[in-house]
Amino acid sequence: AVPSGSSGGEASIVAEIVEVEDNSSSNMQTVRIPPVITVNKSAAYALYDLTYIRDVPYKPQEFHVTTRKCEPDSGPDIVDICERLRDDTGNVLEQTQPVCCPCGPERRLPSSCGDIFERMVKGKANTAHCLRFPGDWYHVFSIGQRSLGFSVRVELKTGTRVSEVIIGPENRTATANDNFLKVNLIGDFAGYTNIPSFEDFYLVIPREAAVEGQPGNLGGNYSMWMLLERVRFTLDGIECDKIGVGYEAFNNQPNFCSAPYWSCLHNQLWNFREADVNRMNRHQLPLYGLEGRFERINQHPNSGPHSFSIGVTETLNTNLMIELRADDIEYVFQKSPGKIINIAIPTFEALTQFGVAAVTTKNTGEVEASYSLTFDCSKGVAFVEEQFFIIKPNEATTRSFKLYPTKDQAAKYICTAILKDSQFSEVDRAECQFSTTATVLDNGTQVTNPFQIPETRPKGFFESIRLMWTNLVNGLVDFITGDSCRNKCSSFFDFSCHIQYVCL
């Protein structure tokens, strides 16, 4: 039983036959130089399967414009920043329209209604409110099953000759070059504490920069990674005060104009991040962030910006079976040749889905025998465990391996399938390639166009006079011609509507 972090210097195995006596001559002689076996094991880590869900904004914000004649379809001359947004093809997105609230002291944003003259000349005062996403975005991943990872190095020293084998969960069997030593990883003893399970959590990771104006590369900045309960999210964007809130939830909240400013936008990612920062400033552990709660984050081999592992702090013992060649012991087993017939891996979308490699092998011999199959891919794919199975003579079997890439871009990967016989010797090897398509980032109901807060510049004196004169003339023309009333009122005799929009 080999503990985690074992260096091999604290214990070793010495397999020694010191001497034998020849009955005819009574001579004593040494049979073999005693081999010395040392075993060391790396620190263990827990690797979790990730599946991409969608993207969510880090800090949704409510903007407002104090204006007059506000309507949901008003242009930027009236509602400014809250003008309805458009998609990539130029079509208006109706759900992004502003919500217009009347003026008054008891409103969502208290404002002055002005005097009667201002209402007659400029129109009725009101405020336009809208939801926008000007800041960073985060990927949301669901966390699946976990697997333990580590490596065990077994060194065999006979005189001055040294050979070694390295095994782990993905390659559980090995034989030394001289066939004197065979090592098989049986399994792990259960620890006293449970390795954490995150099935009820989502992992959120800052989105890497893809276009100009987006946040910088934060994929390796683990201080920004957070684990949050699934109940804190709204994946369809229709619930208020949850991560991923969308335009529909914001615009349709009850009693909008009398509700407090920024209502519906609480419990967002930035709130949890700031809560953690405040705790760490008081020398307390964070509640949602990874750093400070876990050790050796993503320090496993072939880690990528979209993989997730944590170090296991408890010492876990790994049970090994070590076999030494001995001339006076017989171990009988069936050994048969084999061949890899086919490898099939359909193209799949990175992160959102996992790939499946179907490897078909055949026993090409005449006896039933056991085999093992390893499947090793290039960097960027999480390791898969070696599989053991038995095949009858001249029969074929198909084994499946799940493939989890750690990149969200479209890419090609090269993998190698290795078939070993019952003596753990390689009998066949085959290479294959597979491709992934890029992850389609899903912002839900939110708009993905980069949103920039417009600059506000102070207007000069003459510019203010010009705007005042223009508004006065436009208001007077509208008052006389009645354009607002013809567009808004149902008939010529709808006098209450004429009074509301102040037209002659």
C-alpha positions in Angstrom: 0.0 0.0 0.0 1.7 3.2 -1.2 0.6 6.5 0.4 0.2 9.8 -1.5 3.4 11.8 -1.7 5.6 8.8 -1.0 9.2 9.5 -2.0 10.4 5.8 -2.0 13.2 6.7 0.4 11.4 5.7 3.6 10.8 2.1 2.6 11.7 -0.5 -0.1 11.4 -4.1 -1.0 14.4 -6.4 -1.2 13.8 -9.7 -3.0 16.8 -11.9 -2.2 17.8 -15.5 -2.5 21.0 -15.5 -0.6 22.6 -18.9 -1.5 21.8 -22.5 -2.2 23.7 -25.7 -1.4 24.6 -28.3 -4.0 23.9 -31.8 -2.5 26.7 -33.5 -4.4 29.5 -31.1 -3.4 28.0 -29.3 -0.4 29.2 -26.1 -2.0 27.4 -22.9 -1.3 27.0 -20.3 -4.0 25.0 -17.1 -4.6 22.2 -17.5 -7.1 21.2 -14.0 -7.9 22.2 -10.4 -7.1 19.3 -9.3 -4.9 17.0 -6.8 -6.6 15.9 -3.7 -4.7 12.5 -2.2 -5.4 11.5 1.3 -4.4 8.1 2.9 -4.9 7.0 6.5 -4.9 3.7 8.1 -5.5 2.9 11.7 -6.6 0.3 13.9 -4.8 -3.2 12.9 -5.7 -5.8 15.2 -7.3 -9.5 14.9 -8.1 -10.4 15.7 -11.7 -14.0 16.7 -12.5 -15.9 16.4 -15.8 -17.2 19.8 -17.1 -20.0 20.5 -19.5 -20.6 24.0 -20.9 -24.0 25.4 -20.2 -24.0 29.1 -21.3 -22.5 32.5 -20.7 -23.8 35.0 -18.1 -22.9 38.7 -17.5 -20.7 39.5 -14.5 -22.5 42.7 -13.6 -25.9 43.6 -15.2 -26.7 47.3 -14.7 -29.8 49.4 -14.8 -29.4 52.7 -16.7 -31.9 55.6 -16.7 -32.4 58.7 -18.7 -34.4 61.7 -17.5 -36.3 62.8 -20.6 -39.7 63.8 -22.0 -42.1 62.0 -24.3 -40.6 58.6 -23.5 -42.0 55.7 -25.5 -40.7 52.1 -25.8 -39.9 52.7 -29.5 -38.3 56.2 -28.9 -35.0 56.9 -30.6 -31.7 58.0 -29.1 -32.7 61.7 -29.3 -35.3 60.9 -26.5 -34.1 57.9 -24.5 -30.4 58.1 -25.3 -28.6 55.0 -23.9 -31.8 53.1 -23.5 -32.6 53.0 -27.2 -33.7 49.5 -28.4 -30.8 47.3 -29.5 -30.5 45.4 -32.7 -29.1 42.0 -33.6 -26.3 41.3 -36.0 -28.6 41.5 -39.0 -30.1 44.9 -38.0 -33.4 43.7 -36.7 -34.8 45.4 -33.6 -34.9 43.4 -30.4 -38.2 44.2 -28.8 -37.3 42.9 -25.4 -34.5 45.5 -25.1 -36.9 48.4 -25.2 -36.9 50.9 -22.3 -39.6 51.1 -19.6 -41.0 54.6 -19.3 -41.9 55.8 -15.8 -43.8 59.0 -15.0 -42.1 61.8 -13.0 -42.8 62.4 -9.3 -41.1 62.0 -5.9 -42.4 58.5 -5.1 -41.2 56.8 -8.3 -38.4 54.4 -9.1 -36.2 57.3 -9.7 -37.6 60.5 -8.0 -37.7 63.4 -10.5 -39.2 66.8 -10.9 -42.2 67.1 -13.2 -41.5 70.8 -13.8 -44.2 73.6 -14.2 -47.1 73.8 -16.5 -45.2 75.9 -19.0 -42.5 73.3 -19.4 -45.0 70.5 -19.8 -46.8 72.5 -22.6 -43.6 73.5 -24.4 -41.3 70.4 -23.8 -43.8 67.7 -23.2 -44.6 65.6 -20.2 -41.5 64.7 -18.1 -40.7 61.1 -17.4 -37.7 58.7 -17.1 -36.6 55.8 -19.3 -35.1 52.7 -17.6 -33.3 49.8 -19.3 -31.1 46.8 -18.6 -27.6 46.6 -20.2 -24.5 44.4 -19.8 -21.4 46.6 -20.2 -18.9 44.5 -18.3 -17.3 41.1 -18.3 -18.9 37.7 -19.1 -18.5 34.3 -17.5 -18.8 30.8 -18.8 -21.1 28.5 -16.7 -20.2 24.8 -16.5 -22.0 22.0 -14.8 -19.8 19.6 -12.8 -20.0 15.9 -13.4 -18.4 12.9 -12.0 -14.9 13.0 -10.6 -11.9 10.7 -11.0 -8.7 10.4 -9.0 -5.4 11.1 -10.7 -1.8 10.4 -9.6 1.3 8.5 -10.8 3.2 5.7 -9.1 6.9 5.1 -10.0 8.4 1.7 -9.3 12.2 1.5 -9.6 14.0 -1.8 -9.9 17.7 -1.8 -9.1 19.9 -4.9 -9.6 23.5 -4.2 -9.1 24.3 -1.2 -11.2 21.4 -1.8 -13.6 18.3 0.4 -12.9 14.9 0.1 -14.7 11.6 1.7 -13.8 7.9 1.6 -14.7 5.3 4.3 -14.1 1.6 3.5 -13.6 -1.5 5.5 -12.7 -5.3 5.3 -13.2 -5.0 5.8 -16.9 -2.2 3.2 -17.3 -2.6 0.6 -14.5 -0.3 -2.1 -15.7 3.4 -2.2 -16.6 6.2 -4.6 -17.1 10.0 -3.9 -16.7 12.1 -4.2 -19.8 13.7 -7.4 -18.6 10.4 -8.9 -17.7 11.6 -9.5 -14.1 9.1 -7.2 -12.6 5.4 -6.7 -13.3 3.2 -4.1 -11.5 -0.6 -3.9 -11.4 -2.5 -1.1 -9.8 -5.4 -2.8 -7.9 -7.1 0.3 -6.5 -7.3 2.8 -3.7 -8.2 2.3 0.0 -11.1 4.5 1.0 -10.1 7.6 3.0 -11.5 8.9 6.2 -12.9 12.1 4.6 -14.9 12.4 1.4 -13.5 14.1 -1.7 -16.0 17.0 -2.4 -18.7 16.4 -4.9 -20.1 19.4 -6.8 -23.2 18.0 -8.6 -25.3 20.7 -7.1 -23.0 23.5 -8.1 -22.0 25.4 -11.2 -18.4 26.4 -11.9 -18.1 30.0 -13.4 -15.0 31.0 -15.3 -14.2 34.4 -16.8 -14.6 34.4 -20.6 -11.4 34.9 -22.5 -11.0 37.8 -24.9 -12.3 36.9 -28.3 -12.8 40.3 -29.8 -11.7 43.8 -29.1 -13.5 45.4 -26.2 -14.0 42.1 -24.3 -12.2 41.3 -21.0 -8.7 40.0 -21.0 -7.5 36.4 -20.7 -8.6 35.4 -17.3 -8.8 31.6 -18.0 -5.7 31.0 -15.7 -6.6 33.5 -13.0 -8.1 31.1 -10.5 -8.8 33.9 -8.1 -11.8 34.8 -10.3 -13.2 31.3 -10.5 -16.3 30.6 -8.3 -18.5 27.7 -7.3 -22.1 28.7 -6.8 -25.2 26.6 -6.1 -27.4 25.9 -9.1 -30.4 27.4 -7.5 -28.8 30.9 -7.8 -29.0 30.7 -11.6 -31.7 31.3 -14.1 -30.7 29.6 -17.3 -33.6 31.0 -19.4 -33.2 34.5 -18.0 -36.8 34.9 -16.8 -36.3 35.1 -13.1 -35.3 38.2 -11.2 -32.5 38.4 -8.7 -30.7 35.4 -10.1 -27.5 35.0 -12.2 -28.3 35.2 -15.9 -31.3 37.5 -15.5 -32.5 38.8 -18.9 -34.5 41.7 -20.4 -37.8 40.0 -20.1 -37.6 39.5 -16.4 -36.3 43.0 -15.8 -39.0 44.7 -17.9 -41.9 42.6 -16.6 -41.2 42.9 -12.9 -44.4 43.9 -11.0 -44.9 47.5 -10.0 -41.8 48.5 -12.0 -42.1 52.3 -11.7 -42.7 52.1 -7.9 -40.0 49.5 -7.2 -36.6 50.5 -5.9 -33.9 51.4 -8.4 -31.8 48.3 -9.4 -34.6 46.0 -8.3 -34.4 42.5 -10.0 -30.6 42.8 -10.3 -29.5 41.5 -6.9 -27.5 38.3 -6.2 -25.3 38.6 -9.3 -21.7 37.3 -9.8 -20.1 40.6 -8.7 -22.1 40.5 -5.4 -20.6 37.1 -4.5 -17.1 38.2 -5.6 -17.2 41.3 -3.5 -18.5 39.3 -0.5 -15.5 37.0 -0.8 -13.1 40.0 -1.2 -14.5 41.5 2.0 -14.1 38.2 3.9 -10.5 37.8 2.6 -9.7 41.4 3.7 -10.7 40.2 7.2 -8.5 37.2 6.9 -11.4 34.8 6.5 -11.8 32.0 4.0 -13.9 32.8 0.9 -17.4 31.2 0.6 -17.6 31.1 -3.2 -14.1 31.4 -4.7 -11.7 28.5 -5.2 -8.5 30.1 -4.0 -8.0 29.7 -0.3 -10.5 26.8 -0.1 -8.7 24.3 -2.3 -5.1 23.4 -3.0 -3.3 22.8 -6.3 -6.1 24.0 -8.5 -5.7 22.7 -12.1 -2.2 21.4 -11.5 -2.9 18.0 -13.1 -1.1 17.0 -16.3 -2.6 18.3 -19.6 -4.7 20.9 -17.7 -6.4 23.5 -19.8 -8.3 26.8 -19.4 -11.6 24.8 -19.2 -10.6 21.9 -17.0 -11.1 21.6 -13.3 -9.1 19.7 -10.7 -8.2 20.2 -7.0 -5.5 18.6 -4.9 -6.5 15.9 -2.5 -5.0 16.9 0.9 -5.7 13.5 2.7 -3.2 10.8 2.3 -4.7 8.1 0.0 -3.1 4.7 0.0 -2.9 2.9 -3.4 -2.8 -0.9 -3.4 -0.3 -2.4 -5.8 0.4 -6.0 -6.8 4.1 -6.5 -7.5 5.1 -9.8 -9.1 8.7 -10.9 -9.3 10.0 -13.7 -11.6 11.0 -16.7 -9.6 12.2 -20.0 -11.2 10.6 -22.2 -8.6 7.1 -20.7 -8.8 4.7 -21.3 -11.7 2.0 -18.9 -12.7 -0.2 -20.3 -15.5 -2.2 -17.9 -17.7 -3.6 -17.8 -21.2 -1.8 -15.5 -23.6 -3.1 -14.8 -27.1 -2.4 -12.3 -29.8 -4.8 -9.5 -30.7 -5.4 -6.7 -33.0 -7.2 -3.3 -33.1 -9.7 -3.5 -35.9 -11.3 0.0 -35.9 -11.5 3.3 -34.1 -14.6 5.5 -34.6 -14.9 9.0 -33.1 -17.7 11.3 -34.5 -17.0 15.0 -34.5 -18.6 16.8 -31.6 -18.9 20.3 -30.1 -16.1 21.1 -27.6 -17.1 21.6 -23.9 -20.8 21.4 -24.6 -20.6 17.7 -25.3 -18.2 14.9 -24.7 -16.9 12.7 -27.4 -17.0 8.9 -27.5 -14.2 6.8 -29.0 -15.4 3.3 -29.9 -12.4 1.0 -30.2 -13.0 -2.5 -31.7 -10.4 -5.2 -30.8 -10.2 -8.9 -31.8 -8.6 -11.9 -30.3 -6.7 -13.3 -33.3 -5.4 -16.4 -31.4 -6.9 -19.7 -30.6 -7.4 -19.5 -26.8 -9.5 -17.3 -24.5 -7.4 -14.6 -22.9 -7.5 -11.4 -21.0 -6.5 -8.0 -22.5 -6.1 -4.4 -21.5 -6.7 -1.3 -23.6 -5.3 2.2 -23.1 -6.4 5.3 -25.0 -4.0 8.2 -24.9 -4.7 11.5 -26.6 -2.6 14.6 -27.3 -2.5 17.6 -25.0 -5.9 19.2 -24.5 -7.9 16.1 -23.7 -8.5 14.8 -20.2 -7.0 11.3 -19.5 -9.2 8.2 -19.7 -8.7 5.1 -17.6 -7.3 1.9 -18.9 -9.9 -0.9 -19.4 -9.6 -4.6 -18.8 -11.6 -7.3 -20.5 -11.6 -11.0 -21.7 -12.1 -12.0 -25.3 -12.9 -15.5 -26.6 -10.8 -16.8 -29.6 -11.5 -15.2 -32.9 -14.1 -12.9 -31.4 -14.3 -9.1 -31.5 -15.4 -6.6 -28.8 -15.9 -2.8 -28.8 -15.0 -0.7 -25.8 -16.0 3.0 -25.4 -13.9 5.8 -24.0 -15.4 9.2 -23.1 -13.3 12.2 -24.3 -13.5 15.6 -22.6 -11.5 18.3 -24.4 -10.2 21.3 -22.3 -10.4 23.9 -25.1 -13.5 25.6 -26.6 -12.0 26.2 -30.0 -12.4 23.9 -33.0 -9.3 21.6 -33.0 -7.9 18.4 -34.2 -6.5 15.8 -31.8 -4.3 12.7 -32.3 -4.9 9.7 -30.1 -3.2 6.3 -29.8 -4.9 3.1 -28.8 -2.6 0.4 -27.3 -3.7 -3.2 -26.9 -1.9 -5.3 -24.3 -2.1 -9.0 -23.7 -2.4 -10.9 -20.4 1.3 -10.4 -19.7 0.8 -6.6 -20.1 3.0 -6.7 -23.3 1.9 -4.5 -26.2 0.5 -6.6 -29.1 -1.0 -3.8 -31.3 -1.1 0.0 -31.5 -3.2 2.2 -33.7 -3.4 6.0 -34.2 -6.4 8.0 -35.0 -7.6 11.6 -35.3 -10.8 13.4 -34.3 -12.0 16.9 -34.6 -14.2 19.2 -32.4 -16.2 22.1 -33.5 -16.0 25.4 -31.6 -18.2 25.9 -28.6 -21.2 28.0 -29.5 -21.4 30.5 -26.7 -24.9 31.0 -25.5 -25.8 34.3 -23.9 -29.4 33.3 -23.3 -31.7 36.2 -23.8 -29.0 38.8 -23.5 -27.5 40.6 -26.4 -23.9 39.6 -27.3 -23.0 42.9 -29.1 -20.3 44.8 -27.2 -22.0 47.5 -25.3 -20.2 50.8 -24.7 -21.3 53.4 -22.2 -21.5 56.7 -24.3 -19.3 59.5 -23.3 -21.0 62.6 -21.8 -19.4 65.8 -22.8 -20.4 69.2 -21.3 -22.2 71.4 -23.9 -21.2 75.0 -24.4 -23.4 78.0 -23.8 -24.4 78.5 -27.4 -25.0 74.8 -27.9 -27.4 74.9 -25.0 -29.2 77.9 -26.5 -29.5 76.2 -29.9 -30.9 73.0 -28.3 -33.4 75.0 -26.2 -34.6 76.9 -29.3 -34.8 73.7 -31.4 -36.9 72.0 -28.6 -39.1 75.1 -28.4 -39.8 75.2 -32.1 -40.3 71.4 -32.3 -42.7 71.5 -29.4 -44.7 74.4 -30.9 -44.9 72.7 -34.3 -46.1 69.5 -32.7 -48.6 71.5 -30.6 -50.1 73.1 -33.7 -49.9 70.3 -36.2 -51.0 67.5 -33.7 -48.5 64.9 -35.0 -48.3 63.2 -31.6 -52.1 63.0 -31.3 -52.6 61.6 -34.7 -50.1 58.8 -33.9 -51.3 58.1 -30.4 -55.0 59.0 -30.1 -57.7 56.7 -31.4 -60.0 59.5 -32.9 -60.4 63.2 -33.4 -62.9 63.4 -30.5 -60.5 61.6 -28.0 -60.0 64.9 -26.1 -58.5 63.2 -23.0 -55.7 61.8 -25.2 -55.2 65.3 -26.8 -54.8 66.8 -23.4 -52.4 64.1 -22.3 -50.1 64.7 -25.2 -50.6 68.5 -25.3 -51.7 69.1 -28.9 -54.0 71.6 -30.6 
